[in-house]
Amino acid sequence: MDIQTVNDMNYEAFLDNFGNIIEKCPLVAAAVWSKLPFSSLHEMEECVYEFIDSLPPSGKEGILRCHPDLAGRELASGSLTMESQKEQRQAGLTSLSTEEREQLGLLNFQYKTKFAFPFVICAKMSDKDKILQEISRRLRNDPSQELLKGIEEVKKICHLRVQDILSKGLPTKL
C-alpha cells in the first residue's frame, strides 16, 4: 500500500484499516484522517504522534488504559484484539509457565495500583524475560516518567502496526 492509496481512502476505509493502530482508540485514526492528504506515510505517523502529544495527561492515561494487561484476563478469555493477540504470542506470553504467569500477574497488579493504567511495552520488540525485567524496573519510576515511557511504547506499537498494515497490500474498501 502506498501513500496515494491511503490518501484515496474515505473515512470508513481509513478507520477500517488504521482504527486500531493505537489499541482500541479509533478516535486517534479519525482525528488523523482529517489531516489527509499526507505527503508520505511518515507524515501520517507523525500526525498520530502529534495528536497523542497534544493530549493532556488524562488523555494520555486514557490511551494507556485502552491496552490490556500482558498475559492477563483478556488473553486468557480470548478477547484480545487480533493485533494484541499476535504481539503477545510473538513475545512468548501465550506460553508462560504457571510461575511466570503468576509473577507477571502480580507485577501487573502492582503496576496498575501505582500508576492507575496498565503496563505498556512494545511486546513485538520484546520477549517474556525482557518484559518481566522492564515491568520490575519501571515500577521504580515516578508517575510522570512512566506516563512518558508508556506513551513512547504506544508510539512504537503504532509504528509496527502501520508497517504490518502497509505490508498486507490492498486495503479494505476504498
Contacts in CASP RR format, 6 or more apart in sequence:
PFRMAT RR
TARGET T0000
AUTHOR 0000-0000-0000
METHOD contacts of the structure
MODEL  1
MDIQTVNDMNYEAFLDNFGNIIEKCPLVAAAVWSKLPFSSLHEMEECVYE
FIDSLPPSGKEGILRCHPDLAGRELASGSLTMESQKEQRQAGLTSLSTEE
REQLGLLNFQYKTKFAFPFVICAKMSDKDKILQEISRRLRNDPSQELLKG
IEEVKKICHLRVQDILSKGLPTKL
1 165 0 8 1.000
1 166 0 8 1.000
1 168 0 8 1.000
1 169 0 8 1.000
1 170 0 8 1.000
1 171 0 8 1.000
2 41 0 8 1.000
3 37 0 8 1.000
3 38 0 8 1.000
3 39 0 8 1.000
3 40 0 8 1.000
3 41 0 8 1.000
3 44 0 8 1.000
5 170 0 8 1.000
5 171 0 8 1.000
5 174 0 8 1.000
6 14 0 8 1.000
6 36 0 8 1.000
6 38 0 8 1.000
6 41 0 8 1.000
6 44 0 8 1.000
6 171 0 8 1.000
7 36 0 8 1.000
7 37 0 8 1.000
7 38 0 8 1.000
8 174 0 8 1.000
9 17 0 8 1.000
9 33 0 8 1.000
9 36 0 8 1.000
9 171 0 8 1.000
9 173 0 8 1.000
9 174 0 8 1.000
10 173 0 8 1.000
10 174 0 8 1.000
11 30 0 8 1.000
11 33 0 8 1.000
12 173 0 8 1.000
13 171 0 8 1.000
13 172 0 8 1.000
13 173 0 8 1.000
13 174 0 8 1.000
14 29 0 8 1.000
14 32 0 8 1.000
14 33 0 8 1.000
14 36 0 8 1.000
15 26 0 8 1.000
15 29 0 8 1.000
15 30 0 8 1.000
15 33 0 8 1.000
16 171 0 8 1.000
16 172 0 8 1.000
16 173 0 8 1.000
17 165 0 8 1.000
17 171 0 8 1.000
17 172 0 8 1.000
18 29 0 8 1.000
18 32 0 8 1.000
18 33 0 8 1.000
18 162 0 8 1.000
18 165 0 8 1.000
19 25 0 8 1.000
19 26 0 8 1.000
19 28 0 8 1.000
19 29 0 8 1.000
19 30 0 8 1.000
20 26 0 8 1.000
20 29 0 8 1.000
20 81 0 8 1.000
20 83 0 8 1.000
20 161 0 8 1.000
21 28 0 8 1.000
21 29 0 8 1.000
21 48 0 8 1.000
21 158 0 8 1.000
21 161 0 8 1.000
21 162 0 8 1.000
21 165 0 8 1.000
22 28 0 8 1.000
22 29 0 8 1.000
22 48 0 8 1.000
22 52 0 8 1.000
22 63 0 8 1.000
22 66 0 8 1.000
22 154 0 8 1.000
22 157 0 8 1.000
22 158 0 8 1.000
23 63 0 8 1.000
23 66 0 8 1.000
23 67 0 8 1.000
23 68 0 8 1.000
23 81 0 8 1.000
23 83 0 8 1.000
23 84 0 8 1.000
23 154 0 8 1.000
23 157 0 8 1.000
24 66 0 8 1.000
24 67 0 8 1.000
24 81 0 8 1.000
25 63 0 8 1.000
25 66 0 8 1.000
28 48 0 8 1.000
28 51 0 8 1.000
28 52 0 8 1.000
28 63 0 8 1.000
29 48 0 8 1.000
31 51 0 8 1.000
32 44 0 8 1.000
32 47 0 8 1.000
32 48 0 8 1.000
32 51 0 8 1.000
35 44 0 8 1.000
35 47 0 8 1.000
38 44 0 8 1.000
38 47 0 8 1.000
41 162 0 8 1.000
41 166 0 8 1.000
44 162 0 8 1.000
45 158 0 8 1.000
45 159 0 8 1.000
45 162 0 8 1.000
48 155 0 8 1.000
48 158 0 8 1.000
49 155 0 8 1.000
49 158 0 8 1.000
52 60 0 8 1.000
52 63 0 8 1.000
52 151 0 8 1.000
52 154 0 8 1.000
52 155 0 8 1.000
53 151 0 8 1.000
55 63 0 8 1.000
57 147 0 8 1.000
60 147 0 8 1.000
60 151 0 8 1.000
61 116 0 8 1.000
61 117 0 8 1.000
61 147 0 8 1.000
62 117 0 8 1.000
63 151 0 8 1.000
63 154 0 8 1.000
64 117 0 8 1.000
64 118 0 8 1.000
64 120 0 8 1.000
64 147 0 8 1.000
64 150 0 8 1.000
64 151 0 8 1.000
64 154 0 8 1.000
65 117 0 8 1.000
65 118 0 8 1.000
67 84 0 8 1.000
67 117 0 8 1.000
67 118 0 8 1.000
67 120 0 8 1.000
67 154 0 8 1.000
68 74 0 8 1.000
68 75 0 8 1.000
68 80 0 8 1.000
68 84 0 8 1.000
68 118 0 8 1.000
69 105 0 8 1.000
69 108 0 8 1.000
69 112 0 8 1.000
69 118 0 8 1.000
69 119 0 8 1.000
70 88 0 8 1.000
70 91 0 8 1.000
70 93 0 8 1.000
70 104 0 8 1.000
70 108 0 8 1.000
70 118 0 8 1.000
70 119 0 8 1.000
70 121 0 8 1.000
70 123 0 8 1.000
70 131 0 8 1.000
70 135 0 8 1.000
71 88 0 8 1.000
71 93 0 8 1.000
71 94 0 8 1.000
71 96 0 8 1.000
71 101 0 8 1.000
71 104 0 8 1.000
71 105 0 8 1.000
71 108 0 8 1.000
72 104 0 8 1.000
72 105 0 8 1.000
72 108 0 8 1.000
74 80 0 8 1.000
74 84 0 8 1.000
75 85 0 8 1.000
75 88 0 8 1.000
75 93 0 8 1.000
75 94 0 8 1.000
78 85 0 8 1.000
80 88 0 8 1.000
83 161 0 8 1.000
83 164 0 8 1.000
84 123 0 8 1.000
87 122 0 8 1.000
87 123 0 8 1.000
87 124 0 8 1.000
87 157 0 8 1.000
88 94 0 8 1.000
88 123 0 8 1.000
90 123 0 8 1.000
90 124 0 8 1.000
91 123 0 8 1.000
91 124 0 8 1.000
91 126 0 8 1.000
91 127 0 8 1.000
91 128 0 8 1.000
91 131 0 8 1.000
92 127 0 8 1.000
92 128 0 8 1.000
93 104 0 8 1.000
93 123 0 8 1.000
93 128 0 8 1.000
93 131 0 8 1.000
96 104 0 8 1.000
96 128 0 8 1.000
100 128 0 8 1.000
100 132 0 8 1.000
103 132 0 8 1.000
104 128 0 8 1.000
104 131 0 8 1.000
104 132 0 8 1.000
104 135 0 8 1.000
107 119 0 8 1.000
107 132 0 8 1.000
107 135 0 8 1.000
107 136 0 8 1.000
107 139 0 8 1.000
108 118 0 8 1.000
108 119 0 8 1.000
108 135 0 8 1.000
110 139 0 8 1.000
111 118 0 8 1.000
111 119 0 8 1.000
111 135 0 8 1.000
111 138 0 8 1.000
111 139 0 8 1.000
112 118 0 8 1.000
112 119 0 8 1.000
114 139 0 8 1.000
114 143 0 8 1.000
115 143 0 8 1.000
115 146 0 8 1.000
115 147 0 8 1.000
119 135 0 8 1.000
119 138 0 8 1.000
120 150 0 8 1.000
120 153 0 8 1.000
120 154 0 8 1.000
120 157 0 8 1.000
121 131 0 8 1.000
121 134 0 8 1.000
121 135 0 8 1.000
121 150 0 8 1.000
121 153 0 8 1.000
122 153 0 8 1.000
122 156 0 8 1.000
122 157 0 8 1.000
122 160 0 8 1.000
123 131 0 8 1.000
123 157 0 8 1.000
124 157 0 8 1.000
124 160 0 8 1.000
125 156 0 8 1.000
125 160 0 8 1.000
126 134 0 8 1.000
138 146 0 8 1.000
138 149 0 8 1.000
141 149 0 8 1.000
165 171 0 8 1.000
END
